[in-house]
Amino acid sequence: MVLHDERELVKRLANGDTEAFQEFFYRYTDRIYAHALHFTKSSELAKDLVQDIFTKIWVDREKLAGVEKLEGYLFIVSRNFIKNELRRKVFTVANHDYLEAFFQYDELSISGKLELKELEGHIEQAVNQMPPQLQTAFRLSRQQGLSHEEIAERMKISKFTSKTYIVRALDILRKYMSERFPGQIQ
């Protein structure tokens, strides 16, 4: 089914028509993904956010009844959802001021570049101490930007195992960094 009339699509979505939702999903997925990728700079996180955004829209579909411009509504909903998720994941009380200051500047100062290089060195040391499978999964995820599915295919493991490896690797990294920077890492 291809609906060319946006008002009809909105009406059917608001009434819970799953075929209309499927059309809506295929029509707007790429735009939402590009929008999420712009904000997150992570293909994995952007894919997760796209799924969450469409889930939220489906759950709140009755709100669509009053929408006149679907694309504008979708842009606003996705932007707000992405920003809220990023705030929730990144902005903790402990590092709020640091992150605000960091994002106010487009270029790092010389001391900022040195700090970044030092931090990258610590991260590399932590990763080098991980078991080989965790190292591989972590590098594929964080350095090459592969999704859990892509990591699973490349490493010949299940998607669940891929997720587990990343979670374990991040836990090891967090512990390593909190030992080196007590009170600074959450």
Residue frames as a rotation matrix with the C-alpha (Angstrom) as fourth column:
MET 1
0.578 0.816 0.000 0.00
0.816 -0.578 0.000 0.00
0.000 0.000 -1.000 0.00
VAL 2
-0.678 -0.731 0.069 1.33
0.732 -0.681 -0.021 3.43
0.063 0.036 0.997 -0.91
LEU 3
0.473 0.815 -0.335 -0.53
0.839 -0.533 -0.110 6.42
-0.268 -0.229 -0.936 0.48
HIS 4
-0.373 -0.586 0.719 0.22
0.782 -0.616 -0.097 9.64
0.500 0.526 0.688 -1.34
ASP 5
0.298 0.573 0.763 -2.17
-0.029 -0.794 0.608 11.75
0.954 -0.204 -0.220 0.72
GLU 6
-0.718 -0.697 0.005 -0.42
0.019 -0.027 -0.999 12.77
0.696 -0.717 0.032 3.93
ARG 7
-0.413 0.642 0.646 -3.69
-0.899 -0.401 -0.176 13.59
0.146 -0.653 0.743 5.71
GLU 8
0.616 0.637 -0.465 -5.02
-0.590 0.763 0.264 10.12
0.523 0.112 0.845 4.97
LEU 9
-0.049 -0.742 -0.668 -1.79
0.214 0.646 -0.733 8.58
0.976 -0.179 0.127 6.25
VAL 10
-0.833 -0.247 0.495 -1.99
-0.356 -0.446 -0.821 10.61
0.424 -0.860 0.284 9.48
LYS 11
0.035 0.949 0.314 -5.65
-0.981 -0.027 0.190 9.71
0.189 -0.314 0.930 9.97
ARG 12
0.649 0.203 -0.733 -5.01
-0.251 0.967 0.045 6.00
0.718 0.154 0.679 9.48
LEU 13
-0.428 -0.860 -0.277 -1.96
0.145 0.237 -0.961 6.10
0.892 -0.452 0.024 11.75
ALA 14
-0.678 0.217 0.702 -3.95
-0.689 -0.522 -0.504 7.79
0.257 -0.825 0.503 14.51
ASN 15
0.404 0.912 0.079 -6.58
-0.905 0.385 0.178 5.06
0.132 -0.144 0.981 14.18
GLY 16
0.101 -0.458 0.883 -3.95
-0.621 0.664 0.416 2.31
-0.777 -0.591 -0.217 14.64
ASP 17
0.959 0.222 -0.178 -3.71
-0.269 0.500 -0.823 1.07
-0.093 0.837 0.539 11.04
THR 18
0.402 -0.855 0.326 -0.59
0.084 0.389 0.917 -1.11
-0.912 -0.341 0.229 10.97
GLU 19
0.274 -0.281 0.920 -0.26
0.951 0.225 -0.214 -0.92
-0.147 0.933 0.328 7.18
ALA 20
0.841 0.049 0.539 -0.28
0.180 -0.964 -0.194 2.86
0.511 0.260 -0.819 7.39
PHE 21
0.794 -0.593 0.137 2.38
-0.347 -0.256 0.902 2.66
-0.500 -0.764 -0.409 10.11
GLN 22
0.264 -0.700 0.663 4.51
0.629 0.646 0.431 0.43
-0.731 0.303 0.611 7.90
GLU 23
0.475 -0.024 0.880 4.21
0.792 -0.422 -0.440 2.94
0.382 0.906 -0.181 5.04
PHE 24
0.946 -0.085 0.312 5.03
-0.208 -0.899 0.386 5.76
0.248 -0.430 -0.868 7.46
PHE 25
0.627 -0.743 0.236 8.05
0.008 0.309 0.951 3.84
-0.779 -0.594 0.200 8.78
TYR 26
0.135 -0.595 0.792 9.51
0.896 0.414 0.158 3.15
-0.422 0.689 0.589 5.33
ARG 27
0.637 0.187 0.748 8.81
0.594 -0.737 -0.322 6.68
0.491 0.649 -0.581 4.15
TYR 28
0.799 -0.186 0.572 10.58
-0.364 -0.907 0.213 8.43
0.480 -0.378 -0.792 7.04
THR 29
0.877 -0.462 -0.130 13.17
0.422 0.616 0.665 5.99
-0.227 -0.639 0.735 8.43
ASP 30
0.125 -0.906 0.405 16.09
0.935 -0.029 -0.352 7.35
0.331 0.423 0.844 6.41
ARG 31
0.164 -0.019 0.986 15.34
0.034 -0.999 -0.025 10.96
0.986 0.037 -0.164 7.36
ILE 32
0.918 0.193 0.347 15.04
-0.334 -0.094 0.938 10.14
0.214 -0.977 -0.022 11.06
TYR 33
0.685 -0.726 -0.060 18.23
0.709 0.647 0.281 8.08
-0.165 -0.235 0.958 10.91
ALA 34
-0.011 -0.706 0.708 20.13
0.699 -0.512 -0.499 10.95
0.715 0.490 0.499 9.25
HIS 35
0.443 0.274 0.854 18.77
-0.328 -0.837 0.439 13.31
0.834 -0.474 -0.281 11.88
ALA 36
0.994 -0.058 0.096 19.81
-0.065 0.400 0.914 10.98
-0.091 -0.915 0.393 14.73
LEU 37
0.447 -0.881 0.152 23.23
0.891 0.426 -0.155 10.37
0.072 0.205 0.976 13.17
HIS 38
0.170 -0.330 0.928 23.79
0.243 -0.899 -0.364 14.13
0.955 0.287 -0.072 12.91
PHE 39
0.632 0.163 0.758 23.25
-0.605 -0.508 0.614 14.51
0.485 -0.846 -0.222 16.65
THR 40
0.910 -0.144 0.390 24.93
-0.221 0.627 0.747 11.32
-0.352 -0.766 0.539 17.88
LYS 41
0.203 -0.839 -0.506 27.77
-0.971 -0.104 -0.217 10.72
0.129 0.535 -0.835 15.38
SER 42
-0.728 -0.360 0.583 27.21
-0.480 0.875 -0.059 7.00
-0.489 -0.323 -0.810 16.08
SER 43
-0.516 0.547 -0.659 25.47
-0.630 0.279 0.725 4.73
0.580 0.789 0.201 13.61
GLU 44
-0.688 0.228 -0.689 24.67
0.469 0.864 -0.183 2.18
0.553 -0.449 -0.702 16.33
LEU 45
-0.734 0.407 -0.544 23.08
0.389 -0.405 -0.827 4.75
-0.557 -0.819 0.139 18.62
ALA 46
-0.685 0.483 -0.545 21.28
-0.686 -0.679 0.260 6.40
-0.245 0.552 0.797 15.70
LYS 47
-0.597 0.460 -0.657 19.74
-0.203 0.705 0.679 3.05
0.776 0.539 -0.328 14.69
ASP 48
-0.673 0.330 -0.662 18.60
0.726 0.470 -0.503 2.42
0.145 -0.819 -0.556 18.26
LEU 49
-0.751 0.363 -0.552 17.10
-0.003 -0.837 -0.547 5.90
-0.661 -0.409 0.629 18.48
VAL 50
-0.710 0.508 -0.489 15.20
-0.641 -0.178 0.746 5.45
0.292 0.843 0.452 15.22
GLN 51
-0.534 0.507 -0.677 13.55
0.359 0.861 0.361 2.32
0.765 -0.050 -0.642 16.59
ASP 52
-0.638 0.250 -0.728 12.74
0.726 -0.118 -0.677 4.07
-0.256 -0.961 -0.107 19.86
ILE 53
-0.833 0.318 -0.454 11.29
-0.357 -0.934 0.001 7.10
-0.424 0.163 0.891 18.07
PHE 54
-0.577 0.643 -0.504 8.99
-0.489 0.222 0.843 5.03
0.654 0.733 0.186 15.89
THR 55
-0.527 0.375 -0.763 7.94
0.675 0.730 -0.108 2.99
0.516 -0.572 -0.638 18.91
LYS 56
-0.764 0.207 -0.611 7.11
0.369 -0.638 -0.676 6.18
-0.530 -0.742 0.411 20.79
ILE 57
-0.760 0.496 -0.420 5.09
-0.648 -0.629 0.431 7.50
-0.050 0.599 0.799 17.85
TRP 58
-0.508 0.589 -0.628 3.16
-0.022 0.720 0.693 4.23
0.861 0.366 -0.353 17.60
VAL 59
-0.574 0.265 -0.775 2.43
0.810 0.323 -0.489 4.20
0.121 -0.908 -0.400 21.34
ASP 60
-0.496 0.335 -0.801 1.30
0.250 -0.828 -0.501 7.85
-0.831 -0.449 0.327 21.23
ARG 61
-0.840 0.055 0.540 -0.42
0.542 0.041 0.839 7.53
0.024 0.998 -0.065 17.82
GLU 62
0.197 0.975 -0.103 -3.69
0.977 -0.203 -0.061 9.11
-0.080 -0.088 -0.993 19.04
LYS 63
0.074 -0.261 -0.963 -1.80
0.306 -0.913 0.271 12.43
-0.949 -0.314 0.012 19.25
LEU 64
-0.837 -0.458 0.299 -1.39
0.381 -0.096 0.919 12.30
-0.392 0.884 0.255 15.47
ALA 65
-0.009 0.938 0.347 -5.08
0.986 0.066 -0.154 13.09
-0.167 0.341 -0.925 14.95
GLY 66
0.763 0.341 -0.549 -4.39
0.352 -0.932 -0.091 16.82
-0.542 -0.124 -0.831 15.35
VAL 67
-0.243 -0.959 -0.149 -1.22
0.248 -0.209 0.946 16.90
-0.938 0.193 0.289 13.23
GLU 68
0.783 0.510 -0.356 -1.40
-0.160 -0.389 -0.907 18.90
-0.601 0.767 -0.223 10.01
LYS 69
0.515 -0.709 -0.481 2.21
-0.751 -0.103 -0.652 18.65
0.413 0.697 -0.586 8.82
LEU 70
0.997 -0.041 -0.067 3.47
0.065 0.913 0.402 15.13
0.045 -0.405 0.913 9.47
GLU 71
0.342 -0.938 0.046 7.06
0.629 0.193 -0.753 15.76
0.698 0.287 0.656 8.45
GLY 72
-0.115 -0.337 0.934 7.34
-0.380 -0.854 -0.355 18.82
0.918 -0.396 -0.030 10.72
TYR 73
0.699 0.447 0.558 5.77
-0.691 0.221 0.688 16.94
0.184 -0.867 0.463 13.61
LEU 74
0.904 -0.375 -0.205 8.11
0.374 0.926 -0.045 14.01
0.207 -0.036 0.978 13.06
PHE 75
0.059 -0.918 0.391 11.15
0.312 -0.355 -0.881 16.30
0.948 0.174 0.265 12.96
ILE 76
0.015 0.004 1.000 10.20
-0.741 -0.672 0.014 17.97
0.672 -0.741 -0.007 16.26
VAL 77
0.894 0.353 0.275 9.36
-0.447 0.662 0.602 14.68
0.030 -0.661 0.750 18.00
SER 78
0.720 -0.666 -0.194 12.59
0.561 0.724 -0.401 13.06
0.408 0.180 0.895 16.85
ARG 79
-0.058 -0.766 0.640 14.74
0.004 -0.642 -0.767 16.08
0.998 -0.041 0.040 17.73
ASN 80
0.237 0.223 0.946 13.27
-0.875 -0.373 0.308 16.29
0.421 -0.901 0.106 21.23
PHE 81
0.988 0.150 0.039 13.52
-0.153 0.911 0.383 12.55
0.022 -0.384 0.923 21.77
ILE 82
0.467 -0.882 -0.066 17.17
0.548 0.348 -0.761 12.45
0.694 0.319 0.646 20.63
LYS 83
-0.159 -0.532 0.832 18.16
-0.334 -0.764 -0.552 15.42
0.929 -0.366 -0.056 22.79
ASN 84
0.524 0.424 0.739 16.41
-0.828 0.052 0.558 13.96
0.198 -0.904 0.378 25.82
GLU 85
0.969 -0.192 -0.152 18.09
0.204 0.977 0.065 10.59
0.136 -0.094 0.986 25.35
LEU 86
0.160 -0.970 0.184 21.50
0.431 -0.099 -0.897 12.19
0.888 0.222 0.402 24.94
ARG 87
-0.016 -0.097 0.995 20.97
-0.702 -0.708 -0.081 14.31
0.712 -0.699 -0.057 28.03
ARG 88
0.823 0.422 0.381 19.87
-0.567 0.554 0.610 11.27
0.046 -0.718 0.695 29.99
LYS 89
0.852 -0.505 -0.136 22.89
0.472 0.855 -0.214 9.23
0.225 0.118 0.967 28.89
VAL 90
0.044 -0.936 0.350 25.57
0.625 -0.248 -0.740 11.90
0.779 0.251 0.574 28.96
PHE 91
-0.227 -0.142 0.964 24.67
-0.341 -0.915 -0.215 14.66
0.912 -0.378 0.159 31.36
THR 92
0.280 0.207 -0.937 25.18
0.806 0.481 0.347 13.44
0.522 -0.852 -0.032 34.86
VAL 93
0.993 0.114 -0.036 25.58
0.113 -0.795 0.596 15.87
0.039 -0.596 -0.802 37.72
ALA 94
0.473 -0.877 -0.079 29.25
0.424 0.149 0.893 14.97
-0.772 -0.456 0.443 37.99
ASN 95
-0.515 -0.782 0.352 30.22
0.671 -0.113 0.732 16.00
-0.533 0.613 0.583 34.46
HIS 96
0.518 0.822 0.236 27.53
0.815 -0.391 -0.428 18.52
-0.259 0.414 -0.873 33.46
ASP 97
0.733 -0.251 -0.632 29.76
-0.153 -0.967 0.206 21.62
-0.663 -0.054 -0.747 33.74
TYR 98
-0.344 -0.926 0.154 32.66
-0.094 0.197 0.976 19.94
-0.934 0.321 -0.155 31.95
LEU 99
-0.352 0.260 0.899 30.51
0.842 0.507 0.184 18.83
-0.408 0.822 -0.397 29.02
GLU 100
0.763 0.641 -0.082 28.83
0.558 -0.718 -0.416 22.22
-0.326 0.272 -0.905 28.66
ALA 101
0.426 -0.690 -0.585 32.22
-0.393 -0.723 0.567 23.94
-0.815 -0.012 -0.580 28.55
PHE 102
-0.483 -0.648 0.588 33.59
0.199 0.573 0.795 21.34
-0.853 0.501 -0.148 26.13
PHE 103
-0.118 0.525 0.843 30.76
0.959 0.281 -0.041 21.76
-0.258 0.803 -0.537 23.63
GLN 104
0.738 0.340 -0.583 30.97
0.250 -0.940 -0.231 25.56
-0.627 0.025 -0.779 23.68
TYR 105
0.046 -0.820 -0.571 34.26
-0.633 -0.466 0.618 25.45
-0.773 0.333 -0.540 21.79
ASP 106
0.891 0.274 -0.363 34.69
-0.451 0.430 -0.782 24.22
-0.059 0.860 0.506 18.25
GLU 107
0.382 -0.839 -0.387 38.41
-0.074 0.390 -0.918 23.63
0.921 0.379 0.087 18.54
LEU 108
0.811 -0.188 -0.553 40.40
0.582 0.348 0.735 22.27
0.054 -0.919 0.392 21.42
SER 109
0.758 -0.644 0.099 43.14
-0.652 -0.745 0.144 24.36
-0.019 -0.174 -0.985 22.94
ILE 110
-0.038 -0.859 -0.510 46.67
-0.600 0.428 -0.676 22.98
0.799 0.280 -0.531 23.00
SER 111
-0.754 -0.219 0.619 46.19
-0.651 0.373 -0.661 21.78
-0.086 -0.901 -0.424 26.58
GLY 112
0.255 0.927 0.273 42.83
-0.761 0.367 -0.534 20.29
-0.596 -0.072 0.800 25.58
LYS 113
0.598 -0.120 -0.793 44.49
-0.639 0.526 -0.561 18.39
0.484 0.842 0.238 22.75
LEU 114
-0.528 -0.847 -0.066 47.15
-0.578 0.415 -0.703 17.09
0.622 -0.333 -0.709 25.14
GLU 115
-0.477 0.444 0.759 44.46
-0.719 0.300 -0.627 16.00
-0.506 -0.845 0.176 27.63
LEU 116
0.618 0.740 -0.267 42.57
-0.744 0.441 -0.502 14.26
-0.254 0.509 0.823 24.84
LYS 117
0.204 -0.647 -0.735 45.73
-0.590 0.517 -0.619 12.46
0.781 0.560 -0.276 23.70
GLU 118
-0.769 -0.477 0.425 46.42
-0.607 0.339 -0.718 11.39
0.198 -0.811 -0.551 27.29
LEU 119
-0.044 0.855 0.516 42.85
-0.762 0.305 -0.572 10.15
-0.647 -0.418 0.638 27.70
GLU 120
0.677 0.250 -0.693 43.07
-0.702 0.503 -0.505 8.21
0.222 0.828 0.515 24.44
GLY 121
-0.318 -0.888 -0.332 46.29
-0.596 0.460 -0.658 6.62
0.737 -0.012 -0.676 25.72
HIS 122
-0.687 0.138 0.713 44.57
-0.645 0.336 -0.686 5.49
-0.334 -0.932 -0.142 28.94
ILE 123
0.436 0.900 -0.001 41.66
-0.759 0.368 -0.537 4.08
-0.483 0.235 0.843 26.96
GLU 124
0.414 -0.364 -0.834 44.06
-0.662 0.509 -0.551 2.19
0.625 0.780 -0.030 24.71
GLN 125
-0.703 -0.688 0.179 45.85
-0.598 0.437 -0.671 0.75
0.384 -0.579 -0.719 27.76
ALA 126
-0.301 0.688 0.660 42.52
-0.690 0.321 -0.649 -0.39
-0.658 -0.651 0.378 29.21
VAL 127
0.671 0.579 -0.464 41.46
-0.731 0.408 -0.548 -1.98
-0.128 0.706 0.696 25.93
ASN 128
0.008 -0.774 -0.633 44.83
-0.684 0.457 -0.568 -3.76
0.729 0.437 -0.526 25.59
GLN 129
-0.805 -0.305 0.510 44.24
-0.593 0.452 -0.666 -5.43
-0.027 -0.839 -0.544 28.98
MET 130
0.200 0.960 0.194 40.88
-0.872 0.265 -0.411 -6.89
-0.446 -0.087 0.891 27.91
PRO 131
-0.106 -0.134 0.985 40.48
0.186 0.971 0.152 -10.47
-0.977 0.200 -0.078 26.74
PRO 132
-0.905 -0.422 0.060 40.97
0.130 -0.140 0.982 -10.73
-0.406 0.896 0.182 22.94
GLN 133
-0.407 0.822 0.398 37.25
0.883 0.243 0.401 -11.21
0.233 0.514 -0.825 22.11
LEU 134
0.466 0.571 -0.676 36.27
0.744 -0.666 -0.049 -8.13
-0.478 -0.480 -0.735 24.13
GLN 135
-0.357 -0.688 -0.632 39.06
0.101 -0.701 0.706 -6.10
-0.929 0.189 0.320 22.54
THR 136
-0.907 -0.003 0.422 37.88
0.417 0.138 0.898 -7.04
-0.061 0.990 -0.124 19.06
ALA 137
0.003 0.996 0.091 34.22
0.982 -0.020 0.190 -6.29
0.191 0.088 -0.978 19.81
PHE 138
0.352 0.083 -0.932 35.08
0.552 -0.823 0.135 -2.98
-0.756 -0.562 -0.336 21.48
ARG 139
-0.621 -0.680 -0.391 37.30
0.056 -0.536 0.843 -1.83
-0.782 0.501 0.370 18.61
LEU 140
-0.752 0.408 0.518 34.72
0.632 0.224 0.742 -2.81
0.187 0.885 -0.426 15.98
SER 141
0.275 0.933 -0.231 32.03
0.960 -0.255 0.114 -0.94
0.047 -0.253 -0.966 17.89
ARG 142
0.622 0.032 -0.782 33.79
0.431 -0.848 0.309 2.18
-0.653 -0.530 -0.541 19.08
GLN 143
-0.304 -0.832 -0.464 36.55
-0.057 -0.471 0.880 2.66
-0.951 0.294 0.096 16.53
GLN 144
-0.975 -0.047 0.218 34.84
0.206 0.186 0.961 1.38
-0.086 0.981 -0.171 13.37
GLY 145
-0.627 0.772 -0.107 31.26
-0.712 -0.624 -0.322 2.27
-0.315 -0.126 0.941 14.34
LEU 146
-0.738 0.354 -0.574 29.83
-0.165 0.731 0.662 -1.18
0.654 0.584 -0.481 13.56
SER 147
0.154 0.883 0.444 26.43
-0.894 -0.067 0.444 -2.22
0.421 -0.465 0.779 14.90
HIS 148
-0.100 -0.120 0.988 25.94
-0.730 0.683 0.009 -5.23
-0.676 -0.720 -0.156 17.18
GLU 149
0.808 0.482 0.340 24.65
-0.111 0.691 -0.714 -7.15
-0.579 0.539 0.612 14.17
GLU 150
0.770 -0.574 -0.278 27.67
-0.416 -0.122 -0.901 -6.26
0.483 0.810 -0.333 12.05
ILE 151
-0.145 -0.816 0.560 30.03
-0.988 0.087 -0.128 -7.18
0.056 -0.572 -0.819 14.89
ALA 152
0.244 0.334 0.910 28.23
-0.481 0.857 -0.185 -10.51
-0.842 -0.393 0.370 15.31
GLU 153
0.990 0.138 -0.020 28.61
-0.078 0.427 -0.901 -11.28
-0.116 0.893 0.434 11.61
ARG 154
0.476 -0.874 -0.098 32.27
-0.626 -0.259 -0.735 -10.32
0.617 0.411 -0.671 11.51
MET 155
-0.378 -0.651 0.659 33.18
-0.925 0.243 -0.291 -12.21
0.029 -0.719 -0.694 14.69
LYS 156
-0.374 0.330 -0.867 30.90
-0.242 0.868 0.435 -15.19
0.895 0.372 -0.245 13.90
ILE 157
-0.943 0.168 -0.287 28.97
0.323 0.252 -0.912 -14.80
-0.082 -0.953 -0.292 17.17
SER 158
-0.026 0.995 0.099 25.34
0.978 0.005 0.206 -14.04
0.205 0.102 -0.973 18.03
LYS 159
-0.009 0.134 0.991 24.02
0.141 -0.981 0.134 -10.49
0.990 0.141 -0.010 18.26
PHE 160
0.924 0.379 0.058 23.34
-0.029 -0.081 0.996 -11.10
0.382 -0.922 -0.064 21.96
THR 161
0.504 -0.818 -0.277 26.96
0.840 0.389 0.380 -12.15
-0.203 -0.424 0.883 22.52
SER 162
-0.227 -0.540 0.811 28.09
0.709 -0.662 -0.242 -9.03
0.667 0.520 0.533 20.67
LYS 163
0.430 0.477 0.766 26.04
-0.175 -0.789 0.589 -6.85
0.886 -0.387 -0.256 23.02
THR 164
0.967 -0.075 -0.243 27.36
0.253 0.369 0.894 -8.76
0.023 -0.926 0.376 26.02
TYR 165
0.118 -0.990 0.080 30.97
0.987 0.108 -0.120 -8.26
0.110 0.093 0.990 24.90
ILE 166
-0.187 -0.157 0.970 30.43
0.303 -0.948 -0.095 -4.51
0.934 0.276 0.225 24.49
VAL 167
0.760 0.517 0.394 28.77
-0.229 -0.355 0.906 -4.20
0.609 -0.779 -0.152 27.90
ARG 168
0.799 -0.519 -0.305 31.62
0.578 0.521 0.628 -6.16
-0.167 -0.678 0.716 29.53
ALA 169
-0.109 -0.880 0.463 34.26
0.914 -0.272 -0.302 -4.12
0.391 0.390 0.834 27.69
LEU 170
0.082 0.211 0.974 32.65
-0.014 -0.977 0.213 -0.84
0.996 -0.031 -0.078 28.76
ASP 171
0.965 0.263 0.000 32.47
-0.024 0.089 0.996 -2.08
0.261 -0.961 0.092 32.34
ILE 172
0.416 -0.893 -0.172 36.19
0.901 0.379 0.212 -2.94
-0.124 -0.243 0.962 32.28
LEU 173
-0.247 -0.487 0.838 36.98
0.637 -0.733 -0.238 0.44
0.730 0.475 0.492 30.74
ARG 174
0.512 0.540 0.668 34.87
-0.158 -0.706 0.691 2.26
0.844 -0.459 -0.276 33.34
LYS 175
0.950 -0.186 -0.250 36.61
0.303 0.354 0.885 0.42
-0.076 -0.916 0.393 36.21
TYR 176
0.096 -0.975 0.201 40.04
0.990 0.071 -0.126 1.03
0.108 0.211 0.972 34.71
MET 177
-0.205 -0.142 0.968 39.38
0.353 -0.933 -0.061 4.74
0.913 0.330 0.242 34.28
SER 178
0.753 0.528 0.392 37.79
-0.165 -0.426 0.890 5.17
0.637 -0.735 -0.234 37.72
GLU 179
0.698 -0.598 -0.394 40.94
0.696 0.435 0.572 3.65
-0.171 -0.673 0.719 39.29
ARG 180
-0.295 -0.877 0.378 43.13
0.938 -0.341 -0.060 6.13
0.182 0.337 0.924 37.44
PHE 181
-0.720 0.150 0.677 40.83
-0.050 -0.985 0.164 9.12
0.692 0.084 0.717 37.89
PRO 182
-0.557 0.528 -0.641 39.06
0.824 0.449 -0.346 8.57
0.105 -0.721 -0.685 41.23
GLY 183
-0.240 0.589 -0.771 35.98
0.501 -0.606 -0.619 10.72
-0.832 -0.535 -0.149 41.71
GLN 184
-0.543 -0.023 -0.840 35.97
-0.528 -0.769 0.362 11.91
-0.654 0.639 0.405 38.09
ILE 185
-0.797 0.248 -0.552 34.45
-0.387 0.492 0.780 8.94
0.464 0.835 -0.296 36.25
GLN 186
-0.224 0.825 0.519 30.84
-0.880 0.057 -0.471 7.94
-0.418 -0.562 0.713 36.86
